[in-house]
Amino acid sequence: MRAVDLIRKKRDSGEHSREEIEYLISAYTHDEIPDYQMAAWLMASWIRGLSRKELAALTEAMLHSGEVVDHSYLSAKKVDKHSTGGVGDKTSLILAPIVAAGGLAVPMISGRGLGHTGGTLDKLEAIPGFQTSLSLSDFKKVLGECGMALIGQTAEIAPADKKIYALRDATSTVENIGLICASIMSKKLAEGIDALVLDVKTGSGAFMRREEDSVALAEVMVETAKRVGKKCVALITDMGQPLGRFAGHSNEVMESIEVLRGGGAADLRDLSLELSAWMFYLGERTKTVDDGRSLAVEMVQSGKALEKLRDCIRLQGGNPRVVDDTSILPLARGRLEVRSARSGFVTDINCLDLGSALAMLGGGREKKEDRIDHGVGLEFHKRIGDEVQGGEPLVTISYNTDAQLRAAQEMTAASYQIGDIKPPMRPLIRRIIGGA
């Protein structure tokens, strides 16, 4: 087989055989196909789409490009959560300590920022000393000691996805149901989990902006999990505006700690508790989702979840003092307020543009080799439906360089639509798929 022939086949809307996909993934994993050819195939797949047969073959080829982790040394059920990403989405930093404190194991293998969204690994690396690149044996050691571990993909786990993930970000081939599903499920199924909770975003800040596309992605992922014998549920949640009050890596670590202390923005707190509740339920820690919600609240109110985060930070080489003193996180040198040009109500927010503005400030990547500035960020003062006066702050920008500050400021200001009529409230959780 030749990569160029497979690129042409997909470009011309052909359907790959399982053998062709297995060749493509194996050859790329072993550096027998260069980035530019894989990038061409990804773009062809993005444009032409992948059939269910191709999707199944791609997921399994990526899953078996490496090792499937054995967690038989753990007596607790292993449950993870994955979000399709958005602006201000930091729930992993909140729910992993909650669920681990409640008695389940959370072996979380996460990714870096993708497109306009922030990655869990990038947020964690804002914590001084925190190591996300653990070996598989160290990953198991941390997980066995505190019930949670948050790392990037090791050399053993789905190595094909690790290479393709970074390439998709740099070639604008992110927003494709087949590629997203194969990436998520190959990585998650390789973790050796018993159950998986999916947070599939919809709205202007989601990869799947239309709700029907988000539902289609959720259905494919739930089906894929069940096909290999794993319990799975998908929550379709709103990303028509940022989640919580902050975006940016240090900012989001601080906000996560605030939620674990019992505070934080209501939407972020509510979603974190709901996702935790489903993890408790699918992990058979509670008999109902309602019981899971109560257990999640108890873990926060008792302080056990916060202590679990402290333990994890210490075990992964980070400075656990950050839990008590967030000033040790990287902070930006300057602040600039973006003010409303008129009075009225916030009727809509272009969440995608807010994510792009953050990336322009250094909080995201244009190329896979780019370094992240953990200190820059956005603080959101107004949500959809809020009343605003002319000249009142909508967003505060935290920045370290003036290079693209003006452009980021203009993009942020243009992201907010102000009207005369208060819009109806938008539900945070739109639909629930699977979970039985």
VMD Tcl script that draws the C-alpha trace (Angstrom):
set ca {
  {0.00 0.00 0.00}
  {0.99 3.62 -0.51}
  {-0.19 6.61 1.51}
  {-0.71 8.68 -1.63}
  {-3.20 6.13 -2.96}
  {-5.17 6.19 0.29}
  {-5.20 10.00 0.28}
  {-6.55 9.97 -3.26}
  {-9.17 7.36 -2.38}
  {-10.54 9.39 0.50}
  {-10.28 12.63 -1.49}
  {-12.52 11.01 -4.11}
  {-15.07 9.88 -1.46}
  {-13.98 6.26 -1.40}
  {-14.47 4.02 1.65}
  {-11.35 2.47 3.18}
  {-11.13 -1.18 4.12}
  {-10.09 -2.14 7.64}
  {-6.72 -3.26 6.25}
  {-6.12 0.13 4.61}
  {-6.84 2.02 7.82}
  {-4.69 -0.36 9.86}
  {-1.83 0.21 7.41}
  {-2.24 3.98 7.50}
  {-2.26 4.18 11.32}
  {0.56 1.66 11.81}
  {2.80 3.28 9.18}
  {2.26 6.78 10.58}
  {2.88 5.60 14.16}
  {6.20 4.10 13.08}
  {7.27 7.22 11.12}
  {6.91 5.51 7.75}
  {4.43 8.19 6.61}
  {5.41 11.88 7.02}
  {3.29 14.54 8.68}
  {2.39 16.19 5.39}
  {0.79 13.03 3.99}
  {-1.15 12.31 7.18}
  {-2.26 15.96 7.20}
  {-3.56 15.53 3.65}
  {-5.46 12.39 4.62}
  {-6.94 14.11 7.68}
  {-8.18 17.00 5.55}
  {-9.67 14.59 2.99}
  {-11.42 12.72 5.83}
  {-12.63 15.98 7.34}
  {-14.19 17.02 4.02}
  {-15.50 13.64 2.84}
  {-16.34 12.11 6.21}
  {-15.86 8.62 7.63}
  {-18.42 5.81 7.51}
  {-19.36 3.84 10.64}
  {-17.21 0.93 9.36}
  {-14.24 3.25 8.84}
  {-14.82 4.84 12.25}
  {-14.83 1.45 14.00}
  {-11.66 0.41 12.18}
  {-9.92 3.73 12.90}
  {-10.80 3.64 16.62}
  {-9.58 0.07 17.02}
  {-6.41 0.69 15.00}
  {-5.54 3.68 17.18}
  {-6.50 1.82 20.37}
  {-4.25 -1.12 19.51}
  {-1.37 1.03 18.28}
  {-0.19 0.75 21.88}
  {-0.96 -0.93 25.19}
  {-4.31 -1.28 26.98}
  {-3.62 -0.56 30.66}
  {-4.29 -3.30 33.22}
  {-5.64 -1.94 36.50}
  {-6.40 -5.29 38.12}
  {-4.32 -4.17 41.12}
  {-7.15 -1.75 42.04}
  {-10.23 -2.96 43.90}
  {-12.27 0.14 43.06}
  {-14.13 0.62 39.80}
  {-12.28 2.74 37.25}
  {-14.31 5.61 35.80}
  {-13.26 8.55 33.65}
  {-14.85 11.59 32.07}
  {-14.13 13.29 28.78}
  {-15.27 16.66 27.49}
  {-15.21 17.66 23.85}
  {-13.87 21.01 25.06}
  {-14.81 24.63 25.18}
  {-13.89 27.98 26.64}
  {-13.43 27.89 30.41}
  {-14.10 24.15 30.63}
  {-12.05 23.01 33.62}
  {-14.39 20.38 35.10}
  {-11.73 17.63 35.04}
  {-9.74 19.47 37.72}
  {-12.85 19.51 39.90}
  {-14.59 16.20 39.39}
  {-11.50 13.94 39.48}
  {-10.81 14.85 43.16}
  {-14.53 14.62 44.00}
  {-14.91 11.14 42.51}
  {-11.61 9.84 43.89}
  {-12.55 11.12 47.35}
  {-15.86 9.28 46.99}
  {-14.19 5.91 46.54}
  {-13.73 5.36 42.80}
  {-10.49 5.35 40.80}
  {-10.06 8.04 38.14}
  {-7.28 7.15 35.65}
  {-7.49 10.31 33.53}
  {-5.36 10.55 30.41}
  {-5.92 13.97 28.90}
  {-4.78 16.14 26.03}
  {-3.45 19.60 25.37}
  {-5.24 22.60 23.95}
  {-6.94 21.86 20.66}
  {-8.20 24.59 18.34}
  {-9.72 27.40 20.40}
  {-10.08 25.30 23.57}
  {-7.75 24.86 26.52}
  {-6.34 21.46 27.39}
  {-6.38 19.84 30.83}
  {-2.63 19.16 30.65}
  {-1.87 22.80 29.90}
  {-3.92 23.89 32.91}
  {-2.20 21.39 35.21}
  {1.23 22.50 34.04}
  {0.46 25.99 35.31}
  {0.98 24.44 38.77}
  {4.71 24.77 39.59}
  {6.44 21.41 39.25}
  {3.36 19.41 38.22}
  {4.41 16.49 36.01}
  {1.94 15.33 33.38}
  {4.48 13.14 31.53}
  {4.57 10.18 33.88}
  {5.59 6.70 32.82}
  {2.90 4.05 32.88}
  {4.35 2.54 36.06}
  {4.39 5.93 37.83}
  {0.86 6.58 36.59}
  {-0.26 3.36 38.27}
  {1.65 4.22 41.44}
  {-0.06 7.62 41.80}
  {-3.45 6.11 40.98}
  {-2.99 3.36 43.53}
  {-1.93 5.80 46.24}
  {-4.57 8.52 45.90}
  {-7.23 7.15 43.58}
  {-6.65 9.68 40.80}
  {-3.94 10.56 38.32}
  {-4.04 13.11 35.50}
  {-1.42 12.60 32.81}
  {-0.79 12.93 29.10}
  {-0.54 9.98 26.80}
  {2.47 7.82 27.55}
  {4.53 6.19 24.83}
  {2.58 2.99 25.49}
  {-0.99 4.35 25.30}
  {-2.55 4.99 21.88}
  {0.65 6.46 20.37}
  {-1.12 6.95 17.04}
  {-3.61 9.30 18.65}
  {-0.86 11.27 20.37}
  {0.74 12.07 17.01}
  {-2.51 12.69 15.15}
  {-3.97 14.84 17.95}
  {-1.22 17.44 17.66}
  {-1.34 17.39 13.87}
  {-5.11 17.98 13.75}
  {-4.75 21.06 15.92}
  {-2.19 22.58 13.56}
  {-4.05 21.70 10.34}
  {-7.62 22.77 11.24}
  {-8.98 19.23 11.05}
  {-10.48 19.14 14.52}
  {-14.24 19.44 13.99}
  {-15.09 16.06 12.48}
  {-17.28 13.47 14.19}
  {-15.25 10.49 13.05}
  {-11.86 11.95 13.94}
  {-13.08 13.24 17.30}
  {-14.68 9.90 18.22}
  {-11.65 7.85 17.21}
  {-9.31 10.15 19.14}
  {-11.37 10.20 22.31}
  {-12.40 6.57 22.43}
  {-9.03 5.05 21.49}
  {-7.38 6.97 24.31}
  {-10.11 6.41 26.88}
  {-10.59 2.70 26.17}
  {-6.82 2.21 26.46}
  {-7.00 3.50 30.05}
  {-8.49 0.24 31.27}
  {-11.68 1.87 32.59}
  {-15.00 0.27 33.50}
  {-17.19 3.26 32.63}
  {-17.01 6.61 30.89}
  {-18.98 9.84 31.23}
  {-18.94 12.12 28.19}
  {-19.57 15.85 28.25}
  {-20.40 16.73 24.65}
  {-20.57 20.47 24.12}
  {-22.88 22.35 21.76}
  {-23.03 26.02 20.83}
  {-20.72 28.71 19.49}
  {-17.73 27.60 21.57}
  {-18.05 23.88 20.82}
  {-16.43 21.88 18.05}
  {-19.94 20.66 17.22}
  {-21.84 23.97 17.19}
  {-25.22 22.56 16.11}
  {-27.03 20.47 18.70}
  {-27.90 17.78 16.16}
  {-24.18 17.34 15.37}
  {-23.34 17.11 19.08}
  {-26.04 14.47 19.51}
  {-24.70 12.52 16.53}
  {-21.18 12.57 18.02}
  {-22.50 11.51 21.43}
  {-24.46 8.63 19.95}
  {-21.43 7.35 18.02}
  {-19.19 7.50 21.11}
  {-21.74 5.83 23.41}
  {-22.25 3.12 20.79}
  {-18.48 2.61 20.47}
  {-18.07 2.26 24.26}
  {-20.92 -0.21 24.56}
  {-19.57 -2.25 21.66}
  {-16.48 -3.02 23.73}
  {-18.43 -3.68 26.93}
  {-18.04 -0.36 28.77}
  {-20.79 1.59 30.54}
  {-21.19 5.02 29.05}
  {-23.39 8.11 29.17}
  {-23.19 11.38 27.27}
  {-24.49 14.72 28.50}
  {-25.14 17.33 25.81}
  {-24.19 20.59 27.53}
  {-24.22 24.25 26.56}
  {-21.10 25.97 25.24}
  {-22.90 29.01 23.84}
  {-21.01 31.01 26.45}
  {-17.91 30.36 28.57}
  {-18.18 27.88 31.43}
  {-17.53 29.61 34.73}
  {-16.03 33.09 35.14}
  {-12.50 32.50 33.89}
  {-10.53 31.19 30.92}
  {-6.76 30.85 30.81}
  {-4.64 28.24 32.52}
  {-3.68 29.78 35.88}
  {-7.11 31.41 36.03}
  {-8.84 28.08 35.59}
  {-6.74 26.32 38.22}
  {-7.70 29.09 40.67}
  {-11.38 28.78 39.80}
  {-11.28 25.00 40.18}
  {-9.83 25.32 43.66}
  {-12.54 27.85 44.47}
  {-15.24 25.35 43.45}
  {-13.63 22.62 45.57}
  {-13.82 25.04 48.49}
  {-17.60 25.25 47.97}
  {-17.68 28.49 45.95}
  {-17.26 29.30 42.29}
  {-19.63 30.13 39.47}
  {-22.98 28.33 39.66}
  {-22.83 26.84 36.16}
  {-19.34 25.40 36.66}
  {-20.21 24.05 40.10}
  {-23.51 22.51 38.94}
  {-22.01 20.81 35.90}
  {-19.07 19.43 37.88}
  {-21.43 17.94 40.46}
  {-23.69 16.47 37.77}
  {-20.81 14.82 35.92}
  {-19.48 13.49 39.23}
  {-22.92 12.10 40.04}
  {-23.01 10.13 36.80}
  {-19.49 8.82 37.44}
  {-20.55 7.58 40.87}
  {-23.62 5.95 39.36}
  {-21.91 4.22 36.42}
  {-19.08 3.18 38.74}
  {-21.70 1.47 40.97}
  {-20.68 3.60 43.93}
  {-24.29 4.79 44.30}
  {-27.59 3.21 43.31}
  {-28.96 6.33 41.64}
  {-27.70 9.51 40.00}
  {-29.43 11.50 42.75}
  {-27.44 9.60 45.37}
  {-24.33 10.32 43.33}
  {-25.11 14.01 43.37}
  {-25.50 13.96 47.14}
  {-22.21 12.12 47.55}
  {-20.46 14.67 45.32}
  {-21.79 17.55 47.42}
  {-20.65 15.76 50.59}
  {-17.11 15.34 49.21}
  {-16.89 19.09 48.57}
  {-18.47 20.23 51.82}
  {-16.32 17.89 53.92}
  {-13.11 19.17 52.31}
  {-12.17 15.63 51.23}
  {-12.15 16.52 47.54}
  {-9.80 19.46 48.08}
  {-7.44 17.27 50.08}
  {-7.52 14.68 47.31}
  {-6.41 17.34 44.84}
  {-3.60 18.34 47.20}
  {-2.43 14.71 47.41}
  {-2.46 14.31 43.63}
  {-0.48 17.52 43.08}
  {2.14 16.37 45.60}
  {2.41 12.88 44.12}
  {2.82 14.26 40.60}
  {5.67 16.56 41.62}
  {3.68 19.79 41.93}
  {3.72 22.32 44.74}
  {0.72 21.41 46.96}
  {0.82 24.91 48.53}
  {-1.08 26.10 45.47}
  {-4.25 24.79 47.11}
  {-3.82 27.38 49.86}
  {-1.93 30.09 48.00}
  {-2.81 30.46 44.31}
  {-0.48 33.46 43.99}
  {2.36 31.00 43.29}
  {0.76 30.29 39.89}
  {2.10 32.20 36.85}
  {0.30 35.55 36.69}
  {0.04 38.10 33.89}
  {1.69 41.51 34.21}
  {-1.12 43.64 32.77}
  {-4.91 43.94 32.89}
  {-7.27 45.62 30.44}
  {-11.04 45.98 30.73}
  {-13.26 45.49 27.69}
  {-16.33 47.66 28.23}
  {-19.82 47.59 26.76}
  {-20.50 50.21 24.09}
  {-24.17 50.49 25.07}
  {-26.75 49.62 27.71}
  {-29.13 46.69 27.43}
  {-29.01 42.93 27.90}
  {-26.40 40.42 26.77}
  {-28.34 38.55 24.09}
  {-25.57 36.35 22.69}
  {-21.84 35.59 23.02}
  {-19.53 34.31 20.31}
  {-17.66 31.85 22.46}
  {-15.40 30.72 19.62}
  {-14.04 34.24 19.20}
  {-13.35 34.51 22.92}
  {-11.28 31.33 22.70}
  {-9.48 32.70 19.67}
  {-8.76 35.98 21.47}
  {-7.23 34.05 24.37}
  {-5.06 32.09 21.94}
  {-3.87 35.37 20.39}
  {-2.70 36.49 23.84}
  {-0.56 33.35 24.13}
  {-3.08 31.10 25.86}
  {-3.35 28.73 22.88}
  {-1.35 27.29 20.01}
  {-1.19 28.13 16.32}
  {1.45 25.42 15.71}
  {1.88 22.19 17.65}
  {5.36 23.31 18.79}
  {4.10 26.60 20.30}
  {4.56 27.21 24.02}
  {1.63 28.20 26.21}
  {1.62 31.34 28.34}
  {-0.08 30.07 31.50}
  {-0.52 33.53 33.01}
  {-2.74 35.16 30.38}
  {-6.50 34.88 30.66}
  {-9.98 36.30 30.46}
  {-12.38 37.08 33.30}
  {-16.02 37.21 32.25}
  {-18.23 39.67 34.09}
  {-21.48 39.21 32.15}
  {-23.44 36.18 30.98}
  {-26.24 35.83 28.47}
  {-29.35 37.45 29.94}
  {-27.46 39.81 32.24}
  {-28.26 43.50 32.16}
  {-25.35 45.78 31.32}
  {-24.81 49.53 31.37}
  {-22.84 51.42 28.74}
  {-19.20 51.59 29.83}
  {-19.58 48.64 32.23}
  {-16.88 45.92 31.99}
  {-17.79 42.80 30.01}
  {-14.41 41.08 30.20}
  {-11.06 41.73 31.87}
  {-8.05 40.68 29.80}
  {-4.86 39.57 31.61}
  {-1.87 39.86 29.26}
  {1.91 39.68 29.16}
  {2.68 41.26 25.79}
  {1.22 44.04 23.72}
  {1.89 42.17 20.47}
  {-1.71 41.19 19.67}
  {-3.44 42.91 22.57}
  {-5.39 45.38 20.43}
  {-6.65 42.64 18.11}
  {-7.63 40.44 21.07}
  {-9.41 43.38 22.68}
  {-11.40 44.11 19.53}
  {-12.30 40.45 19.04}
  {-13.43 40.16 22.66}
  {-15.61 43.27 22.41}
  {-17.20 42.04 19.17}
  {-18.00 38.69 20.82}
  {-20.80 40.23 22.90}
  {-24.16 41.18 21.42}
  {-26.17 43.70 23.43}
  {-29.91 44.11 22.78}
  {-32.95 45.75 24.29}
  {-34.87 42.59 25.20}
  {-33.70 40.06 27.79}
  {-33.31 36.65 26.10}
  {-34.74 33.44 27.58}
  {-32.53 31.33 29.83}
  {-30.56 28.56 28.16}
  {-30.45 25.17 29.88}
  {-26.97 24.04 30.87}
  {-27.73 20.36 30.17}
  {-29.66 19.86 26.94}
  {-29.97 16.09 26.66}
  {-28.69 12.85 28.18}
  {-27.84 9.91 25.89}
  {-27.24 6.40 27.20}
  {-26.49 5.71 30.84}
  {-28.98 2.92 31.40}
}
mol new
graphics top color blue
foreach p $ca { graphics top sphere $p radius 0.5 }
foreach p [lrange $ca 0 end-1] q [lrange $ca 1 end] { graphics top cylinder $p $q radius 0.2 }
display resetview
